[in-house]
């Protein structure tokens, strides 16, 4: 029997064993989903990092605080976010929906004030803690060609869709997305917009949401550019309000 055929048969056999192990592992997993909320007011907390301590894979809660993650029974999920105390949750034997409540960290013993966050320090701390996900490189065709001669098994895993790899890629995308959102919130903040527009309350929230600038714009914009953007956006906002039809009364 030709040596090349034997080697190919061996690789196929190893690949089948890998797939069998993967399917058995996946079938034993359970899904834990729910919402992360503040312990005080029960409102959802976006951008919370949920990490499986056993596999080091994880997800980030969405804008309403909801999350979903697959794990093995007995694994431990860690919920963490800067400004809150960490919380651990043991994965049950069956899929479940649960609300996880995080408690804010209060800085200072004699005062009730919470020290404001510094975006650069927060971002640096997050990247240090989750650097392996920020720096994750998705394997491509060149990775397969480079790895195949020396390690064909690893090269084959690059070609097989893997839940672990997909989770890493998704986790990386979420971390980058929320880092950009926090950067926008840091520069385009309510204090600045309120000072320039004199808006407040729900009207301020509506304006800021409607005219929220993009991440790339803020990366290139100076403080003057941002203030000019807010000023011009406020002009458009006032024009829209002026031409909008008046609200009708219920009895009309």
Secondary structure, 3 states (H helix, E strand, C coil): CCHHHHHHHHHHHHHHHHHHHHHHHHHCEEEEEEEEEECCCCCECCCCEEEECCCCCEEECCCCCEEEEEEECCCEEEEECCCECCEEEECCCCCEEEEEEECECCCCCCCCCCCCCCHHHHHHHHHHHCHHHHCCCCCCHHHHHHHHCCCHHHHHHHHCCCHHHHHHHHHHHHHHHHHHHHHHHHHCCHHHHHHHHCCCHHHHHHHHHHCCCCHHHHHHCCHHHHHHHHHHHHHHHHHHHHHCCCCCCCCC
